[in-house]
């Protein structure tokens, strides 16, 4: 998959949140092991945070409230939009000190 199309490196199967860093993803997975009082009335999945439930419900409704002003692509959260905008601006804030190649996303740099 090309660097431009890759939006994240680690996706949570439970709530669909995405993470660029494996350490942040592993930390996130712990929330699904604790009490989860927020339940999706559509599919029954449970969440420990109200915000996670709200994001999850967007999967059912198709709601993507964050829109790229350049190409119109839509996203479920603002961090995905921020990462996407780098494709248009060419910003690659994660350079490799060894080979000089730069990356749009930290996760891709870490994998490199």
The first five atom37 places (N, CA, C, CB, O) and aatype in JSON, in Angstrom:
{
  "aatype": [20, 20, 20, 20, 20, 20, 20, 20, 20, 20, 20, 20, 20, 20, 20, 20, 20, 20, 20, 20, 20, 20, 20, 20, 20, 20, 20, 20, 20, 20, 20, 20, 20, 20, 20, 20, 20, 20, 20, 20, 20, 20, 20, 20, 20, 20, 20, 20, 20, 20, 20, 20, 20, 20, 20, 20, 20, 20, 20, 20, 20, 20, 20, 20, 20, 20, 20, 20, 20, 20, 20, 20, 20, 20, 20, 20, 20, 20, 20, 20, 20, 20, 20, 20, 20, 20, 20, 20, 20, 20, 20, 20, 20, 20, 20, 20, 20, 20, 20, 20, 20, 20, 20, 20, 20, 20, 20, 20, 20, 20, 20, 20],
  "atom_mask": [
    [1, 1, 1, 1, 1],
    [1, 1, 1, 1, 1],
    [1, 1, 1, 1, 1],
    [1, 1, 1, 1, 1],
    [1, 1, 1, 1, 1],
    [1, 1, 1, 1, 1],
    [1, 1, 1, 1, 1],
    [1, 1, 1, 1, 1],
    [1, 1, 1, 1, 1],
    [1, 1, 1, 1, 1],
    [1, 1, 1, 1, 1],
    [1, 1, 1, 1, 1],
    [1, 1, 1, 1, 1],
    [1, 1, 1, 1, 1],
    [1, 1, 1, 1, 1],
    [1, 1, 1, 1, 1],
    [1, 1, 1, 1, 1],
    [1, 1, 1, 1, 1],
    [1, 1, 1, 1, 1],
    [1, 1, 1, 1, 1],
    [1, 1, 1, 1, 1],
    [1, 1, 1, 1, 1],
    [1, 1, 1, 1, 1],
    [1, 1, 1, 1, 1],
    [1, 1, 1, 1, 1],
    [1, 1, 1, 1, 1],
    [1, 1, 1, 1, 1],
    [1, 1, 1, 1, 1],
    [1, 1, 1, 1, 1],
    [1, 1, 1, 1, 1],
    [1, 1, 1, 1, 1],
    [1, 1, 1, 1, 1],
    [1, 1, 1, 1, 1],
    [1, 1, 1, 1, 1],
    [1, 1, 1, 1, 1],
    [1, 1, 1, 1, 1],
    [1, 1, 1, 1, 1],
    [1, 1, 1, 1, 1],
    [1, 1, 1, 1, 1],
    [1, 1, 1, 1, 1],
    [1, 1, 1, 1, 1],
    [1, 1, 1, 1, 1],
    [1, 1, 1, 1, 1],
    [1, 1, 1, 1, 1],
    [1, 1, 1, 1, 1],
    [1, 1, 1, 1, 1],
    [1, 1, 1, 1, 1],
    [1, 1, 1, 1, 1],
    [1, 1, 1, 1, 1],
    [1, 1, 1, 1, 1],
    [1, 1, 1, 1, 1],
    [1, 1, 1, 1, 1],
    [1, 1, 1, 1, 1],
    [1, 1, 1, 1, 1],
    [1, 1, 1, 1, 1],
    [1, 1, 1, 1, 1],
    [1, 1, 1, 1, 1],
    [1, 1, 1, 1, 1],
    [1, 1, 1, 1, 1],
    [1, 1, 1, 1, 1],
    [1, 1, 1, 1, 1],
    [1, 1, 1, 1, 1],
    [1, 1, 1, 1, 1],
    [1, 1, 1, 1, 1],
    [1, 1, 1, 1, 1],
    [1, 1, 1, 1, 1],
    [1, 1, 1, 1, 1],
    [1, 1, 1, 1, 1],
    [1, 1, 1, 1, 1],
    [1, 1, 1, 1, 1],
    [1, 1, 1, 1, 1],
    [1, 1, 1, 1, 1],
    [1, 1, 1, 1, 1],
    [1, 1, 1, 1, 1],
    [1, 1, 1, 1, 1],
    [1, 1, 1, 1, 1],
    [1, 1, 1, 1, 1],
    [1, 1, 1, 1, 1],
    [1, 1, 1, 1, 1],
    [1, 1, 1, 1, 1],
    [1, 1, 1, 1, 1],
    [1, 1, 1, 1, 1],
    [1, 1, 1, 1, 1],
    [1, 1, 1, 1, 1],
    [1, 1, 1, 1, 1],
    [1, 1, 1, 1, 1],
    [1, 1, 1, 1, 1],
    [1, 1, 1, 1, 1],
    [1, 1, 1, 1, 1],
    [1, 1, 1, 1, 1],
    [1, 1, 1, 1, 1],
    [1, 1, 1, 1, 1],
    [1, 1, 1, 1, 1],
    [1, 1, 1, 1, 1],
    [1, 1, 1, 1, 1],
    [1, 1, 1, 1, 1],
    [1, 1, 1, 1, 1],
    [1, 1, 1, 1, 1],
    [1, 1, 1, 1, 1],
    [1, 1, 1, 1, 1],
    [1, 1, 1, 1, 1],
    [1, 1, 1, 1, 1],
    [1, 1, 1, 1, 1],
    [1, 1, 1, 1, 1],
    [1, 1, 1, 1, 1],
    [1, 1, 1, 1, 1],
    [1, 1, 1, 1, 1],
    [1, 1, 1, 1, 1],
    [1, 1, 1, 1, 1],
    [1, 1, 1, 1, 1],
    [1, 1, 1, 1, 1],
    [1, 1, 1, 1, 1]
  ],
  "atom_positions": [
    [[0.86, -1.18, 0.0], [0.0, 0.0, 0.0], [0.9, 1.23, 0.0], [-0.97, 0.0, 1.23], [1.89, 1.27, 0.72]],
    [[0.57, 2.24, -0.8], [1.41, 3.41, -0.88], [1.35, 4.23, 0.4], [1.0, 4.27, -2.07], [0.38, 4.16, 1.16]],
    [[2.4, 4.99, 0.63], [2.5, 5.83, 1.82], [1.35, 6.82, 1.89], [3.84, 6.58, 1.84], [0.84, 7.1, 2.97]],
    [[0.92, 7.35, 0.73], [-0.13, 8.36, 0.7], [-1.47, 7.8, 1.13], [-0.24, 8.94, -0.69], [-2.27, 8.52, 1.73]],
    [[-1.74, 6.52, 0.85], [-3.04, 5.95, 1.15], [-3.13, 5.36, 2.54], [-3.36, 4.9, 0.15], [-4.23, 5.12, 3.04]],
    [[-2.02, 5.14, 3.16], [-2.04, 4.51, 4.48], [-2.37, 5.56, 5.53], [-0.69, 3.83, 4.78], [-1.59, 6.49, 5.73]],
    [[-3.49, 5.42, 6.21], [-3.94, 6.42, 7.16], [-3.52, 6.1, 8.59], [-5.44, 6.54, 7.1], [-3.43, 7.02, 9.41]],
    [[-3.26, 4.85, 8.91], [-2.84, 4.5, 10.26], [-2.17, 3.15, 10.24], [-4.03, 4.51, 11.23], [-2.23, 2.42, 9.25]],
    [[-1.53, 2.82, 11.35], [-0.81, 1.56, 11.41], [-1.51, 0.52, 12.27], [0.56, 1.79, 11.94], [-1.43, -0.67, 11.98]],
    [[-2.19, 0.95, 13.31], [-2.8, 0.02, 14.25], [-4.27, 0.38, 14.46], [-2.04, 0.02, 15.6], [-4.58, 1.48, 14.91]],
    [[-5.17, -0.54, 14.13], [-6.6, -0.3, 14.25], [-7.2, -1.25, 15.28], [-7.31, -0.48, 12.89], [-6.96, -2.45, 15.24]],
    [[-7.96, -0.69, 16.2], [-8.62, -1.48, 17.23], [-9.82, -2.2, 16.63], [-9.04, -0.59, 18.43], [-10.7, -1.55, 16.05]],
    [[-9.87, -3.51, 16.77], [-10.98, -4.3, 16.24], [-12.28, -4.07, 17.01], [-10.63, -5.77, 16.26], [-13.37, -4.33, 16.49]],
    [[-12.17, -3.6, 18.23], [-13.35, -3.43, 19.07], [-14.05, -2.11, 18.81], [-12.96, -3.52, 20.54], [-15.27, -2.09, 18.6]],
    [[-13.31, -1.01, 18.81], [-13.95, 0.3, 18.67], [-13.53, 1.05, 17.41], [-13.64, 1.15, 19.87], [-14.02, 2.15, 17.15]],
    [[-12.63, 0.48, 16.64], [-12.19, 1.05, 15.36], [-11.32, 2.3, 15.5], [-13.37, 1.38, 14.53], [-11.08, 2.99, 14.51]],
    [[-10.85, 2.61, 16.71], [-9.91, 3.72, 16.84], [-8.6, 3.3, 16.19], [-9.7, 4.11, 18.34], [-8.26, 2.12, 16.18]],
    [[-7.86, 4.26, 15.65], [-6.61, 3.99, 14.97], [-5.45, 4.68, 15.67], [-6.68, 4.43, 13.5], [-5.62, 5.75, 16.26]],
    [[-4.29, 4.05, 15.6], [-3.11, 4.58, 16.28], [-1.9, 4.46, 15.38], [-2.87, 3.83, 17.61], [-1.75, 3.48, 14.64]],
    [[-1.03, 5.45, 15.45], [0.2, 5.41, 14.68], [1.3, 4.67, 15.43], [0.66, 6.83, 14.36], [2.18, 4.08, 14.81]],
    [[1.25, 4.69, 16.75], [2.29, 4.06, 17.55], [1.77, 2.78, 18.2], [2.8, 5.03, 18.62], [0.67, 2.75, 18.74]],
    [[2.57, 1.73, 18.12], [2.18, 0.46, 18.72], [2.0, 0.61, 20.23], [3.22, -0.61, 18.42], [1.1, 0.0, 20.8]],
    [[2.85, 1.41, 20.87], [2.75, 1.57, 22.33], [1.42, 2.21, 22.72], [3.92, 2.42, 22.86], [0.8, 1.8, 23.71]],
    [[0.97, 3.2, 21.96], [-0.32, 3.85, 22.24], [-1.47, 2.87, 21.99], [-0.5, 5.12, 21.36], [-2.45, 2.85, 22.73]],
    [[-1.34, 2.05, 20.94], [-2.35, 1.05, 20.62], [-2.45, 0.03, 21.75], [-2.03, 0.35, 19.29], [-3.55, -0.32, 22.17]],
    [[-1.31, -0.46, 22.22], [-1.31, -1.44, 23.32], [-1.92, -0.85, 24.58], [0.11, -1.92, 23.61], [-2.66, -1.53, 25.29]],
    [[-1.62, 0.41, 24.86], [-2.2, 1.09, 26.02], [-3.71, 1.2, 25.85], [-1.57, 2.49, 26.21], [-4.47, 0.96, 26.79]],
    [[-4.14, 1.55, 24.66], [-5.57, 1.69, 24.37], [-6.32, 0.37, 24.58], [-5.78, 2.18, 22.94], [-7.42, 0.37, 25.12]],
    [[-5.74, -0.73, 24.16], [-6.41, -2.03, 24.26], [-6.81, -2.36, 25.7], [-5.52, -3.13, 23.71], [-7.74, -3.13, 25.93]],
    [[-6.09, -1.78, 26.66], [-6.39, -2.05, 28.06], [-7.77, -1.53, 28.47], [-5.33, -1.43, 28.95], [-8.39, -2.07, 29.38]],
    [[-8.26, -0.49, 27.8], [-9.56, 0.05, 28.19], [-10.69, -0.94, 27.93], [-9.84, 1.36, 27.44], [-11.74, -0.88, 28.57]],
    [[-10.46, -1.85, 27.01], [-11.49, -2.84, 26.7], [-11.51, -3.99, 27.7], [-11.28, -3.38, 25.3], [-12.4, -4.84, 27.66]],
    [[-10.53, -4.02, 28.59], [-10.46, -5.07, 29.6], [-11.12, -4.63, 30.91], [-9.01, -5.46, 29.85], [-11.3, -5.45, 31.81]],
    [[-11.46, -3.36, 31.01], [-12.07, -2.84, 32.23], [-13.59, -2.77, 32.05], [-11.5, -1.44, 32.59], [-14.12, -3.09, 30.99]],
    [[-14.27, -2.36, 33.1], [-15.72, -2.23, 33.05], [-16.13, -1.33, 31.88], [-16.27, -1.66, 34.38], [-15.53, -0.28, 31.65]],
    [[-17.14, -1.76, 31.16], [-17.59, -1.02, 29.98], [-19.09, -0.73, 30.1], [-17.29, -1.82, 28.69], [-19.91, -1.49, 29.6]],
    [[-19.43, 0.38, 30.76], [-20.84, 0.68, 31.01], [-21.61, 1.28, 29.83], [-20.94, 1.61, 32.16], [-22.83, 1.42, 29.9]],
    [[-20.92, 1.64, 28.76], [-21.59, 2.27, 27.62], [-21.79, 1.24, 26.52], [-20.76, 3.48, 27.09], [-20.84, 0.67, 25.99]],
    [[-23.05, 1.0, 26.18], [-23.39, -0.06, 25.23], [-24.03, 0.52, 23.97], [-24.34, -1.07, 25.88], [-24.86, 1.42, 24.03]],
    [[-23.62, -0.01, 22.84], [-24.2, 0.39, 21.56], [-25.58, -0.25, 21.44], [-23.28, -0.01, 20.37], [-25.71, -1.47, 21.53]],
    [[-26.59, 0.57, 21.24], [-27.95, 0.04, 21.12], [-28.22, -0.61, 19.77], [-28.95, 1.15, 21.37], [-29.29, -1.17, 19.54]],
    [[-27.25, -0.52, 18.86], [-27.42, -1.11, 17.54], [-26.81, -2.51, 17.47], [-26.79, -0.22, 16.48], [-27.45, -3.45, 16.99]],
    [[-25.57, -2.66, 17.96], [-24.9, -3.96, 17.84], [-24.55, -4.6, 19.18], [-23.65, -3.81, 17.03], [-24.17, -5.77, 19.22]],
    [[-24.67, -3.85, 20.27], [-24.42, -4.42, 21.59], [-22.99, -4.32, 22.1], [-24.8, -5.81, 21.57], [-22.73, -4.71, 23.23]],
    [[-22.06, -3.8, 21.29], [-20.69, -3.66, 21.77], [-20.66, -2.7, 22.96], [-19.74, -3.16, 20.64], [-21.47, -1.78, 23.05]],
    [[-19.71, -2.95, 23.87], [-19.61, -2.14, 25.08], [-18.31, -1.36, 25.09], [-19.7, -3.01, 26.34], [-17.3, -1.79, 24.53]],
    [[-18.35, -0.2, 25.75], [-17.2, 0.7, 25.79], [-17.04, 1.28, 27.18], [-17.34, 1.82, 24.76], [-18.01, 1.47, 27.91]],
    [[-15.79, 1.55, 27.54], [-15.51, 2.12, 28.85], [-15.63, 3.64, 28.84], [-14.12, 1.71, 29.32], [-15.75, 4.26, 29.9]],
    [[-15.61, 4.24, 27.65], [-15.7, 5.7, 27.55], [-16.88, 6.08, 26.66], [-14.4, 6.29, 26.99], [-17.14, 5.45, 25.64]],
    [[-17.58, 7.1, 27.07], [-18.73, 7.6, 26.31], [-18.3, 8.07, 24.91], [-19.43, 8.74, 27.06], [-19.0, 7.84, 23.93]],
    [[-17.15, 8.72, 24.85], [-16.64, 9.21, 23.56], [-16.35, 8.08, 22.59], [-15.39, 10.03, 23.77], [-16.55, 8.21, 21.39]],
    [[-15.87, 6.97, 23.12], [-15.6, 5.81, 22.27], [-16.9, 5.25, 21.7], [-14.85, 4.72, 23.06], [-16.94, 4.83, 20.54]],
    [[-17.94, 5.24, 22.51], [-19.24, 4.79, 22.03], [-19.75, 5.71, 20.93], [-20.26, 4.72, 23.19], [-20.27, 5.25, 19.91]],
    [[-19.6, 7.01, 21.13], [-20.07, 7.98, 20.13], [-19.32, 7.78, 18.8], [-19.87, 9.42, 20.63], [-19.93, 7.8, 17.74]],
    [[-18.01, 7.58, 18.88], [-17.22, 7.33, 17.68], [-17.67, 6.03, 17.01], [-15.72, 7.28, 18.01], [-17.8, 5.97, 15.79]],
    [[-17.89, 5.01, 17.82], [-18.34, 3.72, 17.31], [-19.67, 3.86, 16.57], [-18.47, 2.71, 18.45], [-19.85, 3.26, 15.5]],
    [[-20.59, 4.61, 17.11], [-21.91, 4.76, 16.49], [-21.81, 5.39, 15.1], [-22.83, 5.6, 17.38], [-22.69, 5.19, 14.26]],
    [[-20.76, 6.16, 14.87], [-20.56, 6.75, 13.55], [-20.35, 5.66, 12.49], [-19.36, 7.71, 13.57], [-20.65, 5.88, 11.32]],
    [[-19.85, 4.5, 12.91], [-19.7, 3.4, 11.97], [-21.06, 2.94, 11.46], [-18.96, 2.22, 12.63], [-21.22, 2.61, 10.28]],
    [[-22.04, 2.94, 12.34], [-23.39, 2.51, 11.95], [-24.11, 3.57, 11.12], [-24.21, 2.19, 13.2], [-24.84, 3.24, 10.18]],
    [[-23.91, 4.83, 11.46], [-24.63, 5.91, 10.77], [-23.91, 6.39, 9.52], [-24.82, 7.08, 11.71], [-24.5, 7.02, 8.65]],
    [[-22.61, 6.07, 9.44], [-21.82, 6.56, 8.31], [-21.39, 8.0, 8.48], [-22.6, 6.42, 7.04], [-20.83, 8.6, 7.56]],
    [[-21.63, 8.56, 9.66], [-21.29, 9.96, 9.92], [-19.78, 10.15, 9.91], [-21.88, 10.42, 11.27], [-19.05, 9.43, 10.59]],
    [[-19.33, 11.12, 9.14], [-17.92, 11.5, 9.08], [-17.88, 13.02, 9.08], [-17.19, 10.89, 7.81], [-17.83, 13.65, 8.02]],
    [[-17.89, 13.62, 10.26], [-18.05, 15.07, 10.36], [-16.81, 15.91, 10.04], [-18.49, 15.41, 11.71], [-16.91, 17.14, 9.99]],
    [[-15.67, 15.3, 9.82], [-14.44, 16.05, 9.55], [-14.1, 15.92, 8.07], [-13.26, 15.55, 10.44], [-13.81, 14.82, 7.59]],
    [[-14.13, 17.05, 7.35], [-13.98, 17.05, 5.9], [-12.71, 17.77, 5.47], [-15.2, 17.69, 5.24], [-12.38, 18.84, 5.99]],
    [[-12.01, 17.18, 4.52], [-10.83, 17.81, 3.93], [-11.29, 18.93, 3.01], [-9.95, 16.77, 3.17], [-12.08, 18.7, 2.09]],
    [[-10.79, 20.13, 3.24], [-11.19, 21.28, 2.42], [-10.54, 21.25, 1.05], [-10.84, 22.58, 3.14], [-10.91, 22.02, 0.16]],
    [[-9.56, 20.37, 0.87], [-8.85, 20.3, -0.41], [-9.52, 19.3, -1.36], [-7.39, 19.92, -0.19], [-9.77, 19.62, -2.52]],
    [[-9.79, 18.09, -0.88], [-10.34, 17.05, -1.76], [-11.74, 16.59, -1.37], [-9.42, 15.87, -1.78], [-12.38, 15.87, -2.14]],
    [[-12.22, 16.99, -0.19], [-13.56, 16.62, 0.23], [-13.68, 15.3, 0.95], [-14.42, 16.6, -0.93], [-14.78, 14.94, 1.39]],
    [[-12.58, 14.55, 1.08], [-12.65, 13.27, 1.79], [-13.07, 13.53, 3.23], [-11.28, 12.52, 1.73], [-12.69, 14.54, 3.83]],
    [[-13.86, 12.61, 3.79], [-14.39, 12.79, 5.14], [-13.84, 11.75, 6.1], [-15.91, 12.72, 5.13], [-13.46, 10.65, 5.7]],
    [[-13.79, 12.13, 7.39], [-13.22, 11.28, 8.42], [-14.08, 11.31, 9.67], [-11.79, 11.73, 8.75], [-14.82, 12.26, 9.91]],
    [[-13.97, 10.24, 10.46], [-14.76, 10.14, 11.69], [-14.16, 10.95, 12.82], [-14.89, 8.71, 12.11], [-14.88, 11.32, 13.75]],
    [[-12.85, 11.25, 12.77], [-12.27, 12.07, 13.83], [-11.23, 13.02, 13.28], [-11.65, 11.18, 14.92], [-10.71, 12.83, 12.18]],
    [[-10.95, 14.06, 14.05], [-10.07, 15.13, 13.57], [-8.62, 14.7, 13.41], [-10.13, 16.29, 14.51], [-7.91, 15.25, 12.57]],
    [[-8.16, 13.73, 14.19], [-6.76, 13.3, 14.05], [-6.53, 12.6, 12.71], [-6.37, 12.37, 15.21], [-5.45, 12.72, 12.13]],
    [[-7.52, 11.87, 12.23], [-7.38, 11.24, 10.91], [-7.35, 12.3, 9.81], [-8.54, 10.24, 10.67], [-6.61, 12.15, 8.84]],
    [[-8.15, 13.35, 9.96], [-8.13, 14.44, 8.99], [-6.77, 15.13, 9.0], [-9.24, 15.46, 9.3], [-6.21, 15.42, 7.94]],
    [[-6.23, 15.38, 10.18], [-4.93, 16.04, 10.29], [-3.85, 15.24, 9.57], [-4.54, 16.23, 11.76], [-3.04, 15.81, 8.83]],
    [[-3.84, 13.93, 9.77], [-2.85, 13.08, 9.1], [-3.08, 13.08, 7.59], [-2.93, 11.63, 9.64], [-2.12, 13.11, 6.81]],
    [[-4.34, 13.06, 7.17], [-4.67, 13.06, 5.75], [-4.17, 14.33, 5.06], [-6.18, 12.91, 5.55], [-3.66, 14.26, 3.94]],
    [[-4.31, 15.47, 5.69], [-3.93, 16.75, 5.1], [-2.45, 16.74, 4.7], [-4.21, 17.91, 6.08], [-2.07, 17.43, 3.75]],
    [[-1.64, 15.99, 5.4], [-0.21, 15.91, 5.07], [0.02, 15.39, 3.65], [0.52, 15.02, 6.07], [1.02, 15.72, 3.03]],
    [[-0.9, 14.59, 3.15], [-0.77, 14.08, 1.79], [-0.82, 15.25, 0.81], [-1.9, 13.06, 1.47], [-0.07, 15.27, -0.17]],
    [[-1.68, 16.22, 1.07], [-1.82, 17.37, 0.19], [-0.67, 18.37, 0.36], [-3.14, 18.07, 0.44], [-0.19, 18.94, -0.61]],
    [[-0.25, 18.57, 1.6], [0.78, 19.57, 1.85], [2.18, 19.04, 1.58], [0.7, 20.06, 3.28], [3.12, 19.81, 1.39]],
    [[2.31, 17.71, 1.56], [3.63, 17.11, 1.36], [4.44, 17.06, 2.64], [4.39, 17.88, 0.32], [5.6, 16.63, 2.63]],
    [[3.84, 17.49, 3.73], [4.56, 17.47, 5.01], [4.86, 16.03, 5.42], [3.74, 18.18, 6.11], [3.96, 15.19, 5.5]],
    [[6.13, 15.77, 5.67], [6.56, 14.46, 6.15], [7.42, 14.71, 7.39], [7.36, 13.65, 5.03], [8.65, 14.79, 7.29]],
    [[6.78, 14.85, 8.54], [7.49, 15.29, 9.74], [8.32, 14.22, 10.45], [6.52, 15.82, 10.69], [8.86, 14.49, 11.53]],
    [[8.43, 13.04, 9.88], [9.17, 11.96, 10.54], [10.32, 11.48, 9.66], [8.23, 10.79, 10.89], [10.17, 10.52, 8.92]],
    [[11.49, 12.16, 9.75], [12.64, 11.78, 8.93], [13.5, 10.69, 9.59], [13.5, 13.0, 8.63], [13.64, 10.65, 10.81]],
    [[14.05, 9.83, 8.75], [14.98, 8.81, 9.22], [16.38, 9.4, 9.21], [14.91, 7.51, 8.34], [16.84, 9.87, 8.17]],
    [[17.05, 9.4, 10.35], [18.4, 9.95, 10.45], [19.43, 9.09, 9.72], [18.8, 10.09, 11.91], [20.53, 9.56, 9.43]],
    [[19.08, 7.85, 9.44], [20.04, 6.94, 8.81], [20.02, 7.07, 7.28], [19.73, 5.5, 9.2], [21.08, 7.24, 6.67]],
    [[18.84, 7.0, 6.67], [18.78, 7.01, 5.21], [18.24, 8.31, 4.62], [17.93, 5.87, 4.73], [18.36, 8.55, 3.42]],
    [[17.64, 9.15, 5.46], [17.12, 10.43, 4.98], [15.69, 10.41, 4.47], [17.98, 10.92, 3.92], [15.12, 11.46, 4.18]],
    [[15.09, 9.22, 4.37], [13.7, 9.14, 3.92], [12.79, 9.72, 5.0], [13.3, 7.67, 3.59], [13.03, 9.52, 6.19]],
    [[11.74, 10.42, 4.58], [10.79, 11.0, 5.52], [9.42, 10.38, 5.33], [10.71, 12.54, 5.35], [9.11, 9.84, 4.26]],
    [[8.59, 10.45, 6.38], [7.3, 9.78, 6.38], [6.19, 10.71, 6.84], [7.36, 8.55, 7.27], [6.39, 11.62, 7.64]],
    [[4.99, 10.45, 6.3], [3.8, 11.2, 6.69], [3.36, 10.86, 8.11], [2.67, 10.93, 5.71], [2.88, 11.72, 8.84]],
    [[3.53, 9.58, 8.49], [3.01, 9.09, 9.76], [4.11, 8.46, 10.6], [1.89, 8.08, 9.52], [4.99, 7.78, 10.08]],
    [[4.05, 8.7, 11.9], [5.05, 8.16, 12.83], [5.1, 6.63, 12.77], [4.74, 8.62, 14.25], [6.18, 6.05, 12.82]],
    [[3.95, 6.0, 12.67], [3.91, 4.54, 12.62], [4.66, 3.98, 11.43], [2.48, 4.06, 12.57], [5.32, 2.94, 11.54]],
    [[4.58, 4.66, 10.29], [5.31, 4.21, 9.12], [6.82, 4.38, 9.32], [4.85, 4.97, 7.87], [7.61, 3.55, 8.89]],
    [[7.19, 5.48, 9.97], [8.6, 5.7, 10.28], [9.11, 4.62, 11.22], [8.81, 7.1, 10.9], [10.19, 4.07, 11.02]],
    [[8.34, 4.32, 12.25], [8.73, 3.31, 13.22], [8.9, 1.95, 12.55], [7.69, 3.22, 14.36], [9.85, 1.23, 12.83]],
    [[7.97, 1.6, 11.66], [8.07, 0.34, 10.93], [9.31, 0.32, 10.05], [6.82, 0.11, 10.08], [9.98, -0.71, 9.94]],
    [[9.62, 1.45, 9.43], [10.79, 1.56, 8.56], [12.05, 1.28, 9.37], [10.87, 2.97, 7.92], [13.15, 1.32, 8.82]]
  ]
}
